Amino acid sequence: QVQLQESGPGLVKPSETLSLNCAVSGYSISTGYYWGWIRQPPGKGLEWIGSIYHSGNTYYNPSLKSRVTISVDTSENRFSLKLTSVTAADTAVFYCARQNLGVGSEFDLWGRGTLVTVSS
Amino acid sequence: SYELTQPPSVSVSPGQTAIITCSGDKLGHKYAFWYQQKPGQSPVLLIYQDDIRPSGIPERFSGSNSGNTATLTISGTQAMDEADYYCQVWDSSTVVFGPGTKVTVL
């Protein structure tokens, strides 16, 4: 079955860049779907960060766009997130998910999430 | 930017019906999606395109969307349905999530 797995450092220093990968298994990213990142600060709600297609087309949350880059590596069947100039407010569980941007825009499959703490 | 509003909490007795609303300007003109998130777990897609249940989602979950309000209904609520519920839309090439509703089964 299709699975998504986030990976990356669990601790990032303030002002540095947060980098995460999402490995996709059981499905080729090049086949279709968009692939997205969503975060959830501890005890708070979901916030969409951005989404990418295998062609490299991206959509970003306007509130984060200046600090976010999402890229895709079809040869490795994974996609990645970079968030620059992080602060404590960026501490969150980060999820990667598969997004159907055909008719709707729902995220039908999610990774288990990874907690990233921003602290010195 | 587009905003969605949800009640912070809803309480329901076992076996009764829980109704969770999601409000936004002309929301009925867009597709609404619903997710369930239990503590320590990833969100799970419950409803897509207003009222369609993905495979494996129990029939007690249903959705509707009209006017300015989308609604998630849980019929015959069970203890296992205690969770946070989020609505979501796609607006102006962005994903918007509602703030979430905590459903407590008393």
Interface residues (C-beta under 8 A of the other chain):
Chain A: G36 I38 G45 L46 E47 W48 S51 Y59 N61 P62 S63 Y95 Q99 N100 L101 V103 G104 S105 E106 F107 D108 W110 G111 R112 G113
Chain B: S1 Y31 F33 Y35 Q37 S42 P43 V44 L45 Y48 Q49 P54 Y86 Q88 V89 W90 S93 T94 V95 V96 F97 G98 P99 G100
